[in-house]
Amino acid sequence: MATAVVKDVNAYLSAKQLSAPQELADDWALLEEYHNKKLWHQLTLKLHSFVENENLQKGTELIDLYNNFIQAFENKINPLALVEIVSHITPHYTDPKEALTFLETIESRVKGNSEAVSLAKVLQGNILLQRLNDLDATKKIIDDVEQILDEADGITTVHGRYYLLASKYFRQKGHHADYYRTALRYLGCIEVSDLSLSEQVQHAFFLGLAALLGEGVYNLGELLAHPVLNSLKGTNNVWLVDLLFAFNTGDIAKFEAMKPKWREVPDLVAHEIKLRQKISLLCLMEMTFKRASNKRELTFVEIAKATRLPMDEVELLVMKALAQGLVKGAIDQVAGSVHMTWVQPRVLNKQQISSMVERLNVWCKEVQDMEGLLEDKGHDFLTL
């Protein structure tokens, strides 16, 4: 039986060599040589590049390649490598349901390798989301793969593609905070330079909007330090970077001055009230951060002036900040003030780090002064 399969494979390869242009015929010949000599590793590496050949991207060429060649020895190939090769074949199925059936078959054949199974599921998820718009089935795929990857050691080659799928799903569902987190993780798994400029611009723009609109997203420093934002320079959306910096420092004056720009984005206009609430909370966090630890008594008047809120809304703002764990402290309603004891850690920009350095220098000086005082007065204590 095995000899018959090889004969059929060789007949297929020979026919391809005869009908292909010279440069492609040489590749077909090499595939046949590796197959006949059972050089499975070399054959796998060759197939990786071969399936990307532009001459094979028409019609059912790659599907025929799998059915007439790869299928005969797929159990000899590394499971993950097999799914990687298959990832170039599935887009050539005109019927997305056929593509799903094909991937489900592949998944069953690599079930002993969790990484290969994860990739096969991610490929299915892409079809469900982009070609069938089946959001429920896509979410199930995302949950299944998340569970598998949580058990993996370190970052695998599948993580990046999983986070990309998840970010696309959350963006389509309008879940800004989830999109923000998964999209950042995706960019953390790849080299940004490997993306085209248009892809970088798209990621930067969507991430910027998600950072502003995401519920519970107050740490914007990670995005502001990310090189993907550089892609917005020279584009019509470069203002978004300035707006993100304004939010990060709670600069309400700049937010209001930039209103003509951000009002061009319907999503931002529709959530203007939420945006004002978020930047007010960030302003309160920044006020707390800038104060020395022994000078964190903020009056309602100071908060109202910085946030541009009416006095009767200041206490509610502080209560929201306390409830969300952005700050810790105690409100003194009689004195009309709040004593802050802690502010949520964030990724800091250079200006914020400089401010922290200045406070550390002051603290060091105070410690030195106290040390000198103890040295001068220590004798008096010891002789009592």
N, C-alpha and C positions, 0 to 999 in steps of 0.2 A: 504493500500500500504506500509506504514512504517513497519508494522509487517512482511510483506513478505520479505522486505530487511534485517531485523534483522535475520530472519530465515535463509536466504541464507548466511549471514555473519557467523552465529554460525555454520552452516554446514561446511563452509570452515575452520573455526578455529578448529573445532573438528577433521576434517580430518588431519589437520596439526599436531595436538597434537599426534594423533595415529601413524603418520609416522615419526615423528621427534625423535632424540635421547633425553634422559631424560632431560639433561640440557636445551635443546631448547624447549622441550615440556612444561616445567614449564613457560617459557617466553610466549609461545602461550596461555597457560591457564590464565596468568596474563592479557594479552591483552584482552582476552574474558571477564574476570571479570570486568575490567575497562570499557569496551564497554557496557556491560549489565547494569552496575550501572551508566552509563553516567558520568563517572569521566573524563571529556575531558582533563583537565590539566594534570592529572596523566598519562593518555593515551598518550598524546603528548610527555611528558618527556620520557616515556618508548619507544616510537617509535624512538625517537632521537638516543638512544643507540642501539635499536634492529636492525635498518637498517645497522648498522656498523658491525654486527655479521659476522664473517668470514664464518660461515656455510651457509650464505645467498648470498654470492658473486658469486655463480655459476649460469649459465644459466639465466632463466627469473624469478627466485624466487622473486626478489624485484618488478619486473613489475607486477607479479601476485598478490603480496601483495597489491599493490596500486589498481589494478582493482577489486579485490575481497573483499577488506577490507577498506582501507583508503578512497577510493572514496565515500563510503556510508555515511561518516560523516565528510568529509573534510571541510564543511561549519561551523563545530563546532570548528575547530582548528584555533588558531591564524595564520593569513595569512603568516607572516614571518616564523613562525615555520613550516608551511606546505611546503613552498619553500625550507627551510633548509632540510627537510626530502626528498623532491623530488630531491635535488641535489645529493643524494646518489643513486637514481634510474635511472636517465638519462644515466649514463655511461654504463648501461646494455642493452641499445638499440643498436643492431648491425648496424642498418641503421641510420646514423646521421640525415637524413631528418625526420624520424619518431620521433627521440628525439626532434627535433626542433618543430614539430607539437604538441607534448606532452607539451612542455614548453610554447608554445603559448596559449594552452588551460588553463594551470595553471595560466598564467599571466592574462588572461581574468577573472579568478575566484577570483583573489586577487587585482583587479584593484582599490579597495578602499583604499589600503595601499601602499603608495609610496615606502616605504622601501622594501616591498615584491616584488613590480613591478620591482624595480631596480635590486634586486638579480636575479629575473627570466630573466631579459634582459642580465645580466652579464653571466649567465649560457648559454644562447643562443649564446652570443658572443664568449665564449670559444669553443663551437662546430663549429661555423662558421670559427674561426681562425685555430683551431688545427686539425679539422677533415675534413673540407670542403675547407680550404684555401681561403675563400671568404673575401678578405681584404676590399672591398668596403662596404659590409654588416656589417662587424665588426666595421668599422669606424662609420657607422651610429648608431650602438648600443652604442658605446663609447660616441658619441655626445649626444644621448638621455639621457643616464644615468648621464652624467655630468650635464646636465640641471636640472635633478631631484635632484641630490645630492647637487647642489648649493643652493637649497631652503630648505635643511634639516638643523635642528638645531644641530650644533656640528658635531662630528664624529660618524657615524653610523657603524653597524657591516658589512655593505656592502662596505664601503670605501676601505678597504684593498683589497678585491677581485676585485673591480673596477680598482684600481691602478695597480694591478698585470696584469689584462687583458690588460689595456692600455699600460703598459710597454712592454709586449710581442708583441703587435701590432707594437709599434714604433721600437722595436729592429728588427723585421722582415722587416720593411720598411727601416731600416737604418737611422732613424731620431735620431741621437745620443743625441742631446740636450733634446728633448722631452722624450726620454727613461730615461735619467739621472734624470730628475725632477720627473717623475711618479714612477720610481723604488725607489727613495729615499722616496717619500711619502708612498709607499707601506710598506717599512721597518719601517716607522714611525707609522704605524697603527698596527703593530704586535710586538710580542716579538721575537727578533732574535733567542733566545735560543730554540724557538719552531720549527725552521727549522732544517733539518738534516745538518750535516757538509758539505755534497756534495752540498746541496742547498745554504748554506752560501758562499761556495767557488765560486760557479757559479755567484751568485749575486755580490760578491765582484769584481770578474774579469771583468764582463760585465760593472759594474758601473765605474770601473777604466778606461776602454777603452773609455766609453762614456764621462767621464769627460775630457779626453785628446782630443777627437775628436769632441765633441759637439760645435757647432757654438754658440758663445756668452756665453759659460760656463767659467767664470774666477774665480768664488768663489768655490775653492776646499776644503776650510777649513771644511765645513759641512761633507763632505765624509771622510776626514782625521780623524775627531773626532769620526766617527761612529764605533761601535764595530765589525761590519761585516768584516772590513778589517783584524781583528785579525785572521780570518779563513785562510788567505793566508800564515800565518807563518808555516814553515815546508813544504811548497809546492814548486813546480818549478816556480811558478809565484809570489813569495814573492818580487821579484825585482820591481814589479809594484807599490808597496807601496812607495819604495824609489824614483821611477820616479815621482810619484804624489807629493811627498814632494819637489822634485827638481823644478817641475812646480810651485808649490804654492809659492816658494820663488824666482822664476825667476833665478834659478841656471843653467845657460847655460853650464857651464863647466861640471857639473855633468851629464846633459842631453847628452852631446857629449861623455862623458866617458862611459855612459851606452848603447851606440849605439849597441854593440854586443848582448845585451839582448833584447832590444825592436825591433831590426831588425828581430827577430824570429816571430814577429806577422805581417802577411801580411797587415792588415788594417793600422797599424802604418807606415809601409814602404811606402804604397801607398799614405799616406797623410803627408809625411815627411816635405814638404814645409809649409803646414798649421801648423804643430806642431812647427816648428821653428818660425813662425810668432806669434803664441800664446805665447810661452815661452818668446819671445822678449818683447811682450806687458806686460806680467806679471813681467818681469825684470824691465821694466820702472815704473810700478806701485809700485814695491818694493822699487826702488830707491827713488821715491817720498814719500812713506810712512816713510822711515827711516830718511828723512831729517826733521829738525825742521821747524816749520811753517815760520820762518823768514830767512830760508836758503834753499829755494827751487828753487834756480836758477841753473838749470842743463845745462851744456855746451854740445854741440854736441859731443865734444871730449870724455867727461865722458860717455855719453850714448853709443857712438860707442865702447868704451873699454869694458863696462859692457855687452853689447849685442853681441859683436863680429860681428858687422855689418860694412860695408864700410861707410865712412862719407857721401857719396851721398845718402844713404838710411835712414839715421837717421831722417831727417825731415819728410819723408813719414811715418815712424813708429810713430812719435809723432802725426802727423795728423790723423792717424788711431785711435790712443788711444783717441784723442779728439773727433773724430766723433762717436765713440762707447760709449762715456760717461764714459770711464774708469778713465779719469783724466780731470781736468779743468785747463786752463792756457793760456798763450800767447807766441807765438813764436817771437823771435827777430832774424830775418834773418841776419841782419847786424852784430850783436854781436855773432851770431852762438850759441844761447842759447834759452832756454825755461823757463819761470817762471811759476811754478806749484802752484795752489792755492787750489786744492782739489784732493783727490783720492777716488775712489769708495769704500765704506765700504765692508769689507769681514769678514768671520769668521776667527779669528786669532789663530795661534798655540802658544804654551808656549813661544817660543823664540820671536815671534812678540809682544806678550803681555808684555814680559820683556822689550823690546825696548821701548814700549809705556810708561811703568812705569818710566823708566829712564828719558824720555823726560818730563813727568809730574813732576818728582822731580826737574829737572832743572828749569821748569817753576815756580814751587812753590818757589824755592830759589830766582829767579829773582823778584817775587812778594814781597817776604820778604825784599829783598835788597831795592826795590823801596819804600816799606813802611817805612823802617828805614831812607832812604834818606829824605822822606817827613817829618818825625818826627824831623830830625836834622835841616832841612832848613825851616820848616813851620813857625817858629818864624819870620824869615826874611821877608817872604811873608806877614805875618799879620801886620808887623810894617811899611810896605811901605806906 
